Amino acid sequence: MLFNSFVFLLGFLPVTYLVFWTLRSASSRYVWLTVTGYVFYGYWDARFCLLMAFSTLVSFTAGLGLLRLPEGSARKLCLIVPIAIDLLLLGFFKYTNFFLQSIHDATGLFGLGLPVPVLQIVLPIGISFYTFHTITYIVDCYRGTIRPTTNLFEFAAYVSLFSQLVAGPIVRFRQIEEDLEHLGVADRRRWLAKGVAFFLWGLLEKVLIADSLAAFVDADLARHETLSTLGAWAAMLGYTFQLYFDFCGYSDMAVGLGFLFGIRIPANFNSPYKALDPADFWRRWHISLSSCLRDYLYIPLGGNRNGELTTVRNLLLTMLIGGIWHGANWTFVIWGGYHGLLLVLYRVSAPVWDHLPRLVRHGGFFILVVVGWVFFRATDVAMAGRLLAAMFVPTRGEMSHHPGFYAVLLFSAWWSMAGPNVWDVLTEYRWKPIHGLAFATVFGACLAVIAGGRQSPFLYFQF
Amino acid sequence: MRNKLRRALYAIVVALLFVVSAESAARLDDWMHWSLSPLSTPNMSEELLCADGRILRGQPHGKFKKFELNEFGFRGPEMASVPAAGTERVLILGASETFGLYETTGKEYPAQLTTLLATSESPRFEVVNAALPGMNVRTMRNYWSDWPSRFRPAWVFVYPPTHLYLGGDELPSAPGQATMAPKAGFQSRFWGRLRDSMPLAYRQWRFRQVLRAEVAQHPDGWVFESPPADRLQAFTEDLDELVKAIAASGARPILLTHAVSSATPPRSEDMEHLVTMRLSLPRATPEVLVDFEQKANSRILAIAEQRAIPVIDLAAVLNGKHEFFADLVHFNDSGAEVVAQLLADWIRQACLAHP
């Protein structure tokens, strides 16, 4: 079920909301959020629910074990076993075919070309996200950062919370623990207008900006072999803004939905295209993922505590793993490695880079980000190569001519690189009746475009 | 009292803003995606058809949403009026099933046939999709004589829309002077979008309501209880005339039987498509419609035999296979692929038999 669909906007959400606030106790609300989370998730494929339920039960049981075992090897088992199970499930569903294909390709280089079967594995949507949720929960329980919950439905509601279930943000249990604990006494009226405002802001970003760009970008990239240099740049700039408004729109909607149910979900984006360098970028882009990678991978690896070489290794390893987390394709590995390299280079050159004029840093780093998105968007390395060649070697060819595309491109460039983000505008939000007019305008426009039937799934669903 | 008035006024302004914003967005969205003017009231027939003497033909360079016509009003790439030396022109006559409604652009079966025949060096083939939505075999006769025949095709495939003979109170007519329907006034595009995106169950319920009302307006016996013999006869005569006209022009006619997603007799899973089609053909019950299709296809086979012209029995291959249809009669991408493959195979074999 997509947030930008009639079934969600006019059916699922109103029903879920009304029943939730009719229920009084925290326990009944946990149960309701769990049930609706599974309905939301099962709408794609009911079989996936079993997998999520299994993962939830394993992690919940491990949490109970950690609660009862203050120390010893049994406590370590409660950490290792559930994480291993989660990672095995993720590995099997997401990476098996990639692994087999890579073996085939690698042996092919030596003239062997081992025949490997391609398994018919359907990737359960959102598995990367809820696996992160369960793993961070177990690690935090083990570290003693949080006290494991003894309420199964509280934990199940956390894992299956439909607002952030399939495409993030990756919300750690500790970040919403307080709100979950007080769910029985949450104040509906306090968060309603703020929730609606966040949700509509995100809907606008997704439906009016990202999807408008997608129509042109998808068409252009489908014929990328024929694009001129200008056409390739226009398509990649379009994709750069499409990806941002798509994912940021989803995250803002998730935050809005959280507010509607009395749960404060943290920010996932902070105008990343205003970044002046790679470190700045990763503090602003997909904040929930980069902070998880930092806290659960980079720092445990040693972070920057053991000398320059180890720091470089840790940075590269973290970004490579972050890259492959996005998808089972070498393009994502390259994209992760590319950003790892940028972080390393910045580490070396920061004393010089930081003294360059602001405009140079902003523009220069933005171009580097766009180049990175080529690998992120390309379906294979060959496509990435062709696109980069078209971008950097003067080429004659085709390009979009529709003025609407360039109008949206310019507007989205201004908005993402110089304009305010949702948190700038709505953090201290207070409802005024005049806002109802803005809500009606945005909702009407979004509904009309959604009714056109061309809405696309969120880009991050594939991860 | 004043408070209540203020609230009512507020609600009205909010509702107005919602509607104006939705309508504007729908129009801007159409402009973005289809280059439709935000201020016009676009209509498929108006954008794609034009009256030319006694026929309606494709509007030169007509464009409506994903449909684009060439200089001569045919769906497909630009072409010369006369085929190049060494090229055999394959022309396809038909209605919306051939024109392509639901397929992805470039996946309608004439377009897929072009791709399949592209590998042939000698002779080279050029496929022309001369079909137009809503054209029945009777109007096709004049259309063929006055327009597509000028383009000197060597082969003419005819995919006759048999079901159209079950529509209307009168038999399909071929008017002496073709006229376009009057221009439509303001139509809300937002409302049109909303209507189209209603859930299937709701739409089927609405279909049944509309159908019941339509039937109630007419006397008993208006709904066909069996395939109407006069219409079947009219179809047979019209098709025979068309085939004769094509053959007389020197082109080689090839007939195709008409395929539907329903089996004969209809199964429960066929009802969704049959009920939807009945909105356009309110006089034909599902059973009559399927029976008529079968009988009309028998007539197609009989004409082919009688005139000694080739026939490709699409109905035998595709009938009852929902996976190839978007509705009762229109193909999806896969269905169009099957049809294109059958035609390509037939053409290759024919070339081998008569090089």
Interface residues (C-beta under 8 A of the other chain):
Chain A: F6 L208 S212 A215 H402 G404 F405 V408 P433 G436 L437 A440 T441 V442 F443 G444 A445 C446 L447 A448 V449 I450 A451 G452 G453 R454
Chain B: Y10 V13 V14 A15 L17 F18 V19 V20 S21 A22 E23 S24 A25 A26 L28 D29 D30 W31 M32 H33 S35 R189 F190 R193 L194 D196 S197
